[in-house]
Amino acid sequence: MNKVVWSFSSLKTFEQCPRKYFHTKILKDVEFRDTEATLYGKAVHSAAEYYIKSGKPIPEKYGYIKPLLDQLNSVEGEKHCELKLGLTRDLTACDFDAKDVWWHGIADLVIINKEKKLAYSVDFKTSKNARYADKTQLDLVAVGIFKKFPEIERIKSALLFVVSNEIVKAEHVVADSHKYMEKSAQSVARIEKALGSEVWNPVQSPLCRFCPVSACEFNRS
């Protein structure tokens, strides 16, 4: 059986449709193509990263995010942009692409204040609104931060929807690290079961029309 290495996004793909997960994450016989929305998101993330990391001016078209970034820059602590995190199955910190990595993820911005044993974790979102916000991503990243920076005891996390100017907050404490992983671990177990049985049943939904798996009987693209 292949080893499962997962992230928040790959788990969402599996929950959306196991067949899609199989083709995009296991067989990898379907090429992902950027859309206008994903290209815009990448550009905004890149602008934010280089502004905070090196003070590089933000392109005029993304200037609306500057006040928010200035607020984040004023927060006391060492700043890490696009921080790669990894965990082994027993929740030990490891490199993002380590041989024994189990979960991995990238945090858009992490601010570490060792004196206060406090961290801030921020993920920038460029979707139209926060209607379908999922704080699970924040939970997973929080565990990664706790394990990478063992001196941190508390994390203030946020999904920042920069287009709609909305914020979804969460607070995390190190004592609950295993709890933050519980729900996702159940989905990972389902992936492992599918790998063992080689059964990847498709799920029909309105999203089928956008699916890149053209061989699926439900594909309507």
Secondary structure, 3 states (H helix, E strand, C coil): CCCCCECHHHHHHHHHCHHHHHHHHHHCCCCCCCCHHHHHHHHHHHHHHHHHHHCCCCCHHHHHHHHHHHHHHCCCCEEEEEEEEEECCCCCEECCCCCCCCEEEEEEEEEEECCCCEEEEEEEECCCCCCCCCCHHHHHHHHHHHHHCCCCCEEEEEEEECCCCEEEEEEEEHHHHHHHHHHHHHHHHHHHHHHHHCCCCCCCCHHHHHCCCCCCCCCCC
